[in-house]
Amino acid sequence: MSTQPPAPQASAAPAPPVAPTLEQNAIGTADLVFFVVAAAAPLTVMAGAAPVAIKMAGQAAALGYLLSGLLLIVFAAGFTAMSRHVRNAGAFYAYIGRGLGRAAGVGSAYVALLSYNAIEVGLLAVFGWFTGAGFRDLTGVRVPWWAWALAGLVAIGVLGCRKVTLSAKVLGVALALEALILLVFEAAVFAHGGGPDGPRFGALSPEHLGTAGAGGMFVLCVGAFIGFEATAIYAEEARRPERSVSRATCIAVGFLALFYTFTVWTIINAYGADHAQTVAKAATGTDMVFAATRRFAGAWAADAMHLLLITSAFAATLAFHNGATRYFYALGRERLLPRRLGTVTARHRSPAAAVLLQSAIALLAVLATILTGQDPYAVTFLWTNGTGILGIMLLQALAALAVFGFFRGDRRGLPAWRVVVAPLASCAGLVVLIVLVCRNFGLLTDAPTGINIALLAPLPLVFAAGPVVALRIRRRDPRAYERLTTVDAERG
């Protein structure tokens, strides 16, 4: 009897390859705190921005930082409650979309992209400016600011293409050093009696908030905390995000509120409460803080602060670069931007296409500053950060309202103060500050009305583009529309 070989069985069709995603379980609570506080850049804020706040509002500056911190702590209570249920690299976009509807979510996504990129390019320019000035003062050699900015851009691009844990290590070291030098300055001031008039607690009196310029000051005060929402941006890459995001946010905002308030109060006392504003008006850039450091702590501390200011600005630029690329990634993944942006590399799980795009935008901003001959600090930094910070404030107000909307029908076991009272109170507070900032925007930019309008106009325009895009997607692909703002880490 002849036998025939068994017929080959049909093999199952190979499963389609799974596209790599951002690396999960990569960063913990401490890493998130480093990202957030480094993005806030305490030394850059205190040396580069606090003198401007003192110039605008005098003694009210210290209280401005404290009140801004308290308001954002209230905001964070609701914001972190929602982070337990929404984990998306486009944090504001996803939160607002879930709480206020997809159209508002898409509009907020474009505002977030504009704001993060504006802040990042401004920080890159001021990094080059700080580095050029510090290198000149320490060595006597003049190197153009833009050469340092371009070198920094290359380094940030390389780090952005590597594993996210490498950026966390860099930011952690930079943060520790810049916080240390500010503590040295503060200790030196009080070791010498607290300034010419001794410690003056009257600088924290609410009566100073009536000072002309206090309204515009809040764009700098609130802006000093910008970046703390990055805890939610990294939720897809965090270990135990339901706990680590909330903890990191509270630790970061609380630390910054106390640290900023105490440091600004120390700067005011170093010159005398009645004279600090006069000194700030006469000073240029970081001169006010450097001069006080040299006087009370010595030349070595001022030189160290020069160097650490450079690393602080670099760390802040890197942190905002990472934040901007993750928004590009989230929107590319959900087809609100070209699909290529929503991919990551197989080796490092980094959004390389988004990194390249963001780097190209920063490069164009540096080139524009060079070709127009503008001041990288007074124009590129202050103007772009004014727009970016106001954009983030708008997103925070919308996100607070979205938290209320998300939990309105079901509090999911959370107390009313956290998902009803805190969101509504912080939204109201942020709206008041936004109005004050818009009315006093010219005090920050020192620019004509036409330029101020041009700096503010993009925010409502890009937000209005959101509903248009969302409705277009709904007409063309209803299933894709239903996925908008609903892609979470656990579902991809």
Summary of the structure (lengths in Angstrom):
residues: 492
radius of gyration: 23.7
end to end distance: 57.3
largest distance: 113.8
contacts: 1838
relative contact order: 0.20
helix: 76%
strand: 0%
